[in-house]
């Protein structure tokens, strides 16, 4: 069940980033259709960060979203930094123009 949650969360991230990239060109109907997916993605993001990422990184969150946590870890030379960089470069950055993690 956890793997299904993570997979759905990741798919919603991809859909949300596609919607964000296309937003200026979208008419009202696709904007209305994409908005609920983005809100669900945000809810899943906060839940993931507070509960799952806390276990994954063995560290309590100091921020609300998983991306913010990854950005905090990225400069670290520890295993947390290596894991954060891997997640960003392989699972998040390819799906947003200019990359997702900064």
Rosetta blueprint (number, residue, H / E / L):
1 X L
2 X H
3 X H
4 X H
5 X H
6 X H
7 X H
8 X H
9 X H
10 X H
11 X H
12 X H
13 X H
14 X H
15 X H
16 X H
17 X H
18 X H
19 X H
20 X H
21 X H
22 X H
23 X H
24 X H
25 X H
26 X L
27 X L
28 X H
29 X H
30 X H
31 X H
32 X H
33 X H
34 X H
35 X H
36 X H
37 X H
38 X H
39 X H
40 X H
41 X H
42 X H
43 X H
44 X H
45 X H
46 X H
47 X H
48 X H
49 X H
50 X H
51 X H
52 X H
53 X H
54 X H
55 X H
56 X H
57 X H
58 X L
59 X L
60 X L
61 X L
62 X L
63 X L
64 X L
65 X L
66 X H
67 X H
68 X H
69 X H
70 X H
71 X H
72 X H
73 X H
74 X H
75 X L
76 X L
77 X L
78 X L
79 X H
80 X H
81 X H
82 X H
83 X H
84 X H
85 X H
86 X H
87 X H
88 X H
89 X H
90 X H
91 X H
92 X H
93 X H
94 X H
95 X H
96 X L
97 X L
98 X L
99 X L
100 X L
101 X L
102 X L
